[in-house]
Each structure stands twice: as C-alpha cells, then as structure tokens.
Amino acid sequence: MSEHRHQTPLRGTKVTPRPAPANPEYREVNYTYAGREGHIHEVVTIGGRQLAKVGFDDRKIVYYFLDDLETDETAAKRTFHDLP
C-alpha cells in the first residue's frame, strides 16, 4: 500500500539526487539523473519508506529515497509545471 502527499511541505524544493553507487533498489535512470538539479513534486510512502517524486526541467520524473537527496532550502520553490 502506498500513500501520496501532493501538498507536502517539500513540494517544489530544489534537490540534487546523490544515490549510493550500486544500490540494487535503483535503476539506470536513477543514476542517469544523479547529480542533476530537480524539484520535489510529491512525497510517497511505500512499505514504510519515504520516496520523493523528483521532476527535472526536461519533464522527466524519477523517484529517489529522501535520504539520497541534497536539498537547497534557499532556492525558490517550483516544479516544471511552473516553467513557461
């Protein structure tokens, strides 16, 4: 069972994914987008673990564990939906 929180206080927060190398819970796409800046769209709890749905400017969505995200609380909050 999963729980989605679209209006999480983290929504729009600028993040940079930093997943540990060779984590079997991640796929190639997670490592492709590692190190790129994105913004949290929502937080999802699956099996008691929190993941963030991270959107990138190319409109790609990738899920990461919250612990693997470096946050920038000083940046303006937004999602790619806010871009012109």
C-alpha positions in Angstrom: 0.0 0.0 0.0 1.3 3.5 -0.8 0.4 6.9 0.5 0.9 10.0 -1.7 1.2 13.5 -0.4 0.9 16.1 -3.1 0.8 19.1 -0.8 3.8 18.1 1.2 5.8 21.0 2.6 8.7 19.7 0.5 6.7 20.3 -2.8 8.8 22.5 -5.1 12.0 22.2 -3.0 15.1 22.2 -5.2 17.1 18.9 -4.8 20.1 17.1 -6.2 20.0 13.3 -6.1 23.0 11.6 -4.6 22.2 7.9 -4.6 24.8 5.5 -3.3 26.7 3.6 -6.0 25.3 0.1 -6.9 22.2 0.4 -4.8 20.0 -2.6 -6.0 16.9 -0.6 -5.3 17.7 1.9 -8.0 17.8 1.5 -11.8 19.8 3.0 -14.6 17.5 6.1 -14.8 18.3 6.9 -11.1 22.0 7.1 -11.9 21.4 8.9 -15.2 19.8 11.8 -13.3 22.1 11.7 -10.2 23.8 15.0 -9.7 21.2 16.9 -11.7 19.1 19.6 -10.1 15.4 18.8 -9.9 12.4 19.7 -7.7 10.2 17.6 -5.5 6.6 17.1 -6.8 5.3 14.9 -4.1 6.4 12.5 -1.3 5.3 8.9 -1.5 5.5 6.3 1.4 5.8 2.8 0.1 6.5 -0.1 2.5 7.2 2.4 5.3 9.9 4.1 3.3 9.6 7.7 2.0 10.5 8.4 -1.6 10.3 11.8 -3.4 8.9 12.1 -6.9 11.6 14.4 -8.4 10.8 16.3 -11.6 13.6 17.6 -13.8 13.4 20.5 -16.3 13.2 18.0 -19.3 9.9 16.9 -17.6 11.3 13.5 -16.6 10.1 12.2 -13.2 12.4 9.9 -11.2 11.8 8.5 -7.7 14.5 8.8 -5.0 14.7 7.9 -1.3 14.5 11.2 0.7 17.8 10.3 2.3 19.5 10.4 -1.1 18.5 14.0 -1.8 20.6 17.0 -1.2 18.2 19.9 -0.6 18.6 23.6 -1.3 16.1 25.3 1.0 17.3 28.8 -0.1 16.2 28.3 -3.8 12.7 29.3 -4.9 10.2 26.5 -4.7 8.8 25.4 -8.0 8.1 22.4 -10.2 8.5 22.1 -14.0 4.8 22.9 -14.2 5.7 26.5 -13.2 8.0 27.0 -16.2 6.7 28.9 -19.3 
